[in-house]
Amino acid sequence: MKRAPTSLLLLALVCLPMSTHAQSGPGFERGMQIAFGMPRIAATNLYLSRAMVIEAVYQATILSGAAMMGQIRNTGTLSPGYGGAFQYAPQPSDRLVVHYAGQIHEFVVHEAVGNTQAMTSDQWLLSPHQLRYSHRLADLAEAEISVRFDGASFETEVNGWTTQWDRRYEMSLRSSGRTGGVRDLDGQDVQTTYSVAGTIEGPGLSLRVNEQHTSSLVSAQSLRMLPSQRGAASQSTALLSSALTLDGEVYELRDVRVEMGTQSRGGQSSAGTTGLQGVLVRGGAEFGRFVLQGGRPFLTTADGSVALDGLGGAP
């Protein structure tokens, strides 16, 4: 078994909770920020958490010597060592702990069925698999996660909680979709479509999530190209039709379309929201409009504008 190429250093922050600023409650502005951004943050973190746990298992298997005996190691501790490489310790024996940048990620793998011939974590993730595990970030976030992938279609489910402004929010989300395209040593051209549904609940707040997503990713990384020519670009669109109940009032997101893009080339990168439109309805009447101002998402109402990018890690 070869050493997996995907670096834990790049993935270690994927399940950081949203920022925690002390407040008595979410209020309208923060309630709208949760409705607008939290489901997408959760979906992104779930995707990256899956990559992190499989990479961690590969690293533990290699560094523990289990690979030489044809075994898999999904318990113990990974922590940064000399030169940025990870070092392995065999304890604890009931979970896999990853230390990085002052954070402690804990994984308990319940089930992992997939390509036993995959030489890297990337290969395993691209092959059909079934995965169930828990991911905990001490006292800040925790989730039970299940993933089924047949090579094209996927289903995921997450049940857990996260913190925002020192408040705890319970999540129960489901996602299903399809992904496909071309991947090779020179790069990739991949398209993905998926839906997100479920609930997010917290003090004075209940969100019924209903979102549809499409995305495309194109990258060129051939060694035949100069470093300045290598890069990647992605475009994604989210259609939000969720309903937010905030202190007894119901707000409906109708035909809210969010467009986002990222680009990297020659060591330079950029990312942000590129388009936004739609309306917020309360009591059957239009209450506000979603707009993009200066590259930032806002909700405009008769009482003024509400910035929607206040969540830590918000896309």
Secondary structure, DSSP 8 states (H G I E B T S, - for coil): -----S-HHHHTTTT--------S--HHHHHHHHHHHHHHHHHHHHHHHHHHHHHHHHHHHHHTTGGGGT-----EEEEE-GGG-EEEE---SSSEEEEETTEEEEEEEEEEES-TT-SSHHHHHHS-EEEEEEEEETTTEEEEEEEEE-SSEEEEEEEEEEEETTEEEEEEEEEEEEEEEEEETTEEEEEEEEEEEEEEEETTEEEEEEEEEEEEEEEE--TTS-GGG-EEEEEEEEEE--EEEETTEEEEEEEEEEEEEEEEETTEEEEEEEEEEEEEEETTEEEEEEEEETTEEEEEETTEEEES--STT--
